[in-house]
Amino acid sequence: MEVTEKIIEAMKKSAQPMSAGQVADATGIDRKEIDKAMKVLKKEEKIVSPKRCYWEPK
């Protein structure tokens, strides 16, 4: 499973938007990898930000 897929899965399990740090804690993936993958997800419009620095699947 790719990092991006793990991020989306962790976000779907959460009842509320998550920060990159919370995603890193939930998945066990390094924060730098999370940041890179979230940048790709933002560009592909697979995640949206309901408030500053917090993300959820679209």
C-alpha positions as CSV (number, residue, x, y, z in Angstrom):
1,M,0.0,0.0,0.0
2,E,1.3,3.4,-0.9
3,V,1.8,6.2,1.6
4,T,-1.0,8.3,0.0
5,E,-3.4,5.4,0.3
6,K,-2.5,5.0,4.0
7,I,-3.0,8.7,4.6
8,I,-6.5,8.6,3.0
9,E,-7.4,5.5,5.0
10,A,-6.3,7.0,8.3
11,M,-8.3,10.2,7.5
12,K,-11.4,8.2,6.7
13,K,-11.1,6.3,10.0
14,S,-10.9,9.6,11.9
15,A,-14.2,11.3,12.7
16,Q,-12.6,14.8,12.3
17,P,-10.0,16.6,10.2
18,M,-6.4,15.7,11.0
19,S,-3.1,17.6,10.9
20,A,0.0,16.1,9.3
21,G,1.4,15.3,12.8
22,Q,-1.8,13.4,13.7
23,V,-1.6,11.5,10.4
24,A,2.0,10.6,11.1
25,D,1.1,9.3,14.6
26,A,-1.8,7.3,13.3
27,T,0.1,5.7,10.4
28,G,3.5,5.4,11.9
29,I,5.0,7.0,8.8
30,D,7.8,9.6,9.0
31,R,6.5,13.2,9.1
32,K,8.6,14.1,6.0
33,E,7.0,11.3,4.0
34,I,3.6,12.5,5.1
35,D,4.3,16.0,4.0
36,K,5.4,14.9,0.6
37,A,2.4,12.6,0.1
38,M,0.0,15.2,1.3
39,K,1.4,17.7,-1.2
40,V,0.6,15.2,-4.0
41,L,-2.9,14.6,-2.5
42,K,-3.6,18.3,-2.4
43,K,-2.5,18.7,-6.0
44,E,-4.8,15.8,-7.1
45,E,-7.6,17.4,-5.0
46,K,-8.1,14.2,-3.0
47,I,-8.0,16.0,0.3
48,V,-9.4,19.3,1.4
49,S,-8.8,21.7,4.3
50,P,-11.9,22.7,6.3
51,K,-9.7,24.8,8.6
52,R,-6.0,25.9,8.6
53,C,-3.5,23.0,8.8
54,Y,-6.2,20.3,9.1
55,W,-7.1,18.0,6.3
56,E,-9.8,15.5,5.4
57,P,-10.6,13.3,2.4
58,K,-12.7,15.0,-0.3
